[in-house]
């Protein structure tokens, strides 16, 4: 059977979710593999969210927030950036390909960029294949 | 005549442990006489000569309290965990290893095969040209010899059996053990099943004895040997990684008093699913950088994030082993 990756996208309410909305209202076509989760700010995304997404079967996790300097809450996206860098280092140590986790800034007007991002990210994950994490965690040996 | 209250039956067992937990029980010193006055020790491999068979012969629920320390590394550990669960009314996961997996849990960064290869073939002091490895079963003229099966995964106690209480620490502080023990002996009302006992609810930082300021931003992480500690201000503010923000209180600041940063042995605070992710969040909020390159450089000073944040808790983390 053809591999259809599951991608979880955490989108901040003020920029990225609106950007994704714009992609929708503009009727842009993009890959249907993404499940969007709206959060108030990219700074709300705890590393726990990301790890749980992987644990529950996501093949890729995308985090989107406002561009640097544009955060609705001033600093939230910088916190997100720092967590992202720590997480990248951590998941690499745990044997998860770092390409499976991506952080990208999407503003409210960047519907096109959002659609392109989903397409390219889904493609990357499809090439990587299914993430082994769920299987590994469930088989206690 | 005064009615004699029946004595409690107490057992202590070690699975994949270093022995420190058993020693922390011995550290009650002369209070051991009070313990023995209130309880009979019916099984304690480190100190008393009882055999597994003696436990097997006990009726179910015979032991009142078992302090089970150590992680589950092999089939013997698992067998004893199941046996003691059956024979015990209150099973306590005693110490970091039984609670979260502990230091032995760091073996989950490797597979069982990798560990055996290293130990029996590659280590510098090993000469084993025939690549002999221990076998689970071995035939000799007298019959079959068996040794326990080595598991691929290290697990905390509650992955194997139902646990009533958790008493964290590496090792748990003896005073805390005495408090819990006293509560059981005096028949005080016990907390709900599954509680962490003998520890606080809040994080270490909440009442830390070191001085904290509002300035919590740092530009560089140091390993403890790279910096001369001023002896009074917060380790994190000095740039030394301290697990205080994500670690349960109750240890009495043993490490901090010894001028060493917290290592996280008391595990996460109440209701936290994953201890390490909380630590990542805490660190992310104190790094003083907005530029990705600068950030990358600062974070590169955190040499082993997974091993540092999950030093005592890898087997109970969301990602409990390295993917293979």
Interface residues (C-beta under 8 A of the other chain):
Chain A: X46 X47 X48 X51 X52 X54 X55 X68 X78 X79 X81 X82 X83 X85 X86 X87 X89 X90 X91 X93 X94 X95 X96 X132 X133 X136 X137 X140 X141
Chain B: X109 X112 X151 X152 X153 X155 X159 X273 X274 X276 X277 X278 X280 X281 X283 X284 X285 X287 X289 X290 X292 X295 X296 X299 X302 X304 X305 X306 X307 X309 X318 X319 X320 X321 X322 X323 X324
